[in-house]
Amino acid sequence: MKAKFGFALIAGSFVLLLCALAGAFQASLIPQSHLITVEDVAKILGSAHGQKPLIIQVGSRVLFQQAHIPGSEYIGPAASQAGVVQLQNRLKSVPKNRFIVLYCGCCPWNHCPNVKPAYDAVTNAGFTNVKVMFVPSNFGADWVDRGYPVAKGE
């Protein structure tokens, strides 16, 4: 009996680990056509022409408080249902054709658990002009260390 319980516990833990890993590698499933580079976001923000995109950070509050793109809004980790609901609520009054840039930068791109759920929520809600900022390493290395503008705090 103990052996069966031990095996079930190990098997259950393995399944949970696989599910967590599957979620962590989802960023690579975002279509290339819906990605925008860090450089391109910085250029858009530095341009005096046209309407600026709605930029939404979908990662950790601590990271947002330490450094974020000026003018970006903190929504919360989209890996959680609460973060997705917060994102959906924020976008209720936003026109479906508004240019939206989502970003996280919590960790290397292939490990980010937040950008794919955020992307799915926004595109499934019918938004047609959505880009996800491709952050290869993390926000610190790919934005802050390159000298792009940074805001701190809320």
C-alpha positions as CSV (number, residue, x, y, z in Angstrom):
1,M,0.0,0.0,0.0
2,K,2.8,2.4,0.9
3,A,4.6,1.7,-2.4
4,K,1.4,2.5,-4.4
5,F,0.9,5.8,-2.4
6,G,4.5,6.8,-2.9
7,F,4.3,6.1,-6.6
8,A,1.1,8.1,-6.9
9,L,2.7,11.0,-5.0
10,I,5.8,11.0,-7.3
11,A,3.7,10.7,-10.4
12,G,1.4,13.5,-9.3
13,S,4.4,15.7,-8.6
14,F,5.9,14.9,-12.0
15,V,2.6,15.9,-13.7
16,L,2.5,19.2,-11.8
17,L,6.1,19.9,-12.8
18,L,5.4,19.2,-16.4
19,C,2.4,21.5,-16.4
20,A,4.5,24.3,-14.8
21,L,7.2,23.8,-17.3
22,A,4.8,23.8,-20.2
23,G,3.4,27.2,-19.0
24,A,6.9,28.6,-18.6
25,F,7.9,27.9,-22.2
26,Q,4.7,29.4,-23.8
27,A,6.3,32.7,-24.8
28,S,8.0,31.0,-27.8
29,L,4.5,30.2,-29.1
30,I,3.6,33.8,-29.7
31,P,3.6,34.4,-33.5
32,Q,6.7,36.2,-34.7
33,S,4.4,38.8,-36.4
34,H,3.1,39.8,-33.0
35,L,6.5,40.5,-31.5
36,I,8.2,43.9,-31.2
37,T,11.9,44.4,-30.3
38,V,13.1,46.4,-27.4
39,E,14.8,48.8,-29.8
40,D,11.6,49.4,-31.7
41,V,9.6,50.1,-28.5
42,A,12.3,52.6,-27.5
43,K,12.2,54.3,-30.9
44,I,8.4,54.6,-30.8
45,L,8.6,56.2,-27.3
46,G,11.3,58.6,-28.5
47,S,9.4,59.7,-31.5
48,A,7.3,62.9,-31.5
49,H,5.0,61.5,-34.1
50,G,1.7,59.7,-33.7
51,Q,-0.2,58.3,-30.8
52,K,1.9,56.3,-28.3
53,P,0.9,52.7,-27.6
54,L,-0.8,51.6,-24.4
55,I,2.1,49.8,-22.7
56,I,1.2,47.2,-20.1
57,Q,3.6,45.4,-17.8
58,V,2.2,41.9,-17.1
59,G,4.9,40.7,-14.6
60,S,6.0,41.2,-11.0
61,R,5.0,44.3,-9.0
62,V,8.5,44.3,-7.4
63,L,10.2,44.4,-10.8
64,F,7.8,47.2,-12.0
65,Q,8.6,49.3,-8.9
66,Q,12.3,48.8,-9.4
67,A,12.2,49.9,-13.1
68,H,9.6,50.1,-15.8
69,I,9.0,51.8,-19.2
70,P,7.9,55.4,-18.5
71,G,4.1,55.6,-19.0
72,S,3.6,51.9,-18.8
73,E,0.9,50.5,-16.6
74,Y,1.2,47.7,-14.1
75,I,-1.5,45.1,-14.4
76,G,-0.1,42.1,-12.5
77,P,1.3,38.7,-13.4
78,A,-0.7,37.3,-16.3
79,A,0.3,33.8,-15.2
80,S,-2.4,34.1,-12.6
81,Q,-6.1,34.2,-13.2
82,A,-6.3,37.4,-11.1
83,G,-3.7,39.1,-13.4
84,V,-5.7,38.1,-16.5
85,V,-8.9,39.4,-15.0
86,Q,-7.2,42.7,-14.1
87,L,-5.9,42.9,-17.7
88,Q,-9.4,42.2,-19.1
89,N,-10.9,44.8,-16.8
90,R,-8.3,47.5,-17.8
91,L,-9.1,47.0,-21.5
92,K,-12.9,47.2,-21.3
93,S,-12.9,50.9,-22.3
94,V,-10.1,50.6,-24.8
95,P,-10.9,50.6,-28.5
96,K,-10.2,47.3,-30.2
97,N,-7.8,48.8,-32.7
98,R,-5.7,50.6,-30.1
99,F,-1.9,49.9,-30.4
100,I,-1.1,47.8,-27.3
101,V,2.4,46.6,-26.2
102,L,2.6,43.9,-23.6
103,Y,5.8,43.2,-21.8
104,C,7.2,41.4,-18.7
105,G,11.0,40.9,-18.6
106,C,11.0,38.8,-15.4
107,C,13.3,36.2,-16.8
108,P,14.7,34.9,-20.1
109,W,12.1,34.8,-22.8
110,N,11.7,31.1,-23.0
111,H,11.0,30.9,-19.3
112,C,8.5,33.8,-19.0
113,P,5.1,32.5,-17.7
114,N,3.3,35.9,-18.2
115,V,3.5,37.1,-21.7
116,K,1.6,34.3,-23.5
117,P,-1.4,34.3,-21.2
118,A,-1.6,38.1,-21.5
119,Y,-1.3,37.9,-25.3
120,D,-4.0,35.3,-25.4
121,A,-6.4,37.3,-23.2
122,V,-5.9,40.4,-25.3
123,T,-6.2,38.8,-28.7
124,N,-9.1,36.6,-27.6
125,A,-10.9,39.8,-26.5
126,G,-10.7,41.0,-30.1
127,F,-7.8,43.5,-30.0
128,T,-6.2,43.7,-33.4
129,N,-3.1,45.8,-32.9
130,V,-1.2,43.9,-30.2
131,K,2.5,43.4,-29.9
132,V,4.5,41.7,-27.2
133,M,7.9,43.1,-26.5
134,F,10.5,40.4,-27.1
135,V,12.8,40.6,-24.0
136,P,15.5,37.9,-24.6
137,S,17.2,38.0,-21.2
138,N,15.3,40.2,-18.8
139,F,14.2,43.8,-18.5
140,G,17.3,44.9,-16.6
141,A,19.7,43.5,-19.2
142,D,17.7,44.3,-22.3
143,W,16.2,47.7,-21.4
144,V,17.8,49.3,-18.3
145,D,21.4,48.3,-19.1
146,R,21.0,49.7,-22.7
147,G,20.2,53.1,-21.3
148,Y,16.6,53.3,-22.4
149,P,14.3,55.6,-20.3
150,V,13.2,54.1,-17.0
151,A,10.7,55.1,-14.3
152,K,10.7,53.8,-10.8
153,G,8.0,53.2,-8.2
154,E,4.3,53.1,-9.0
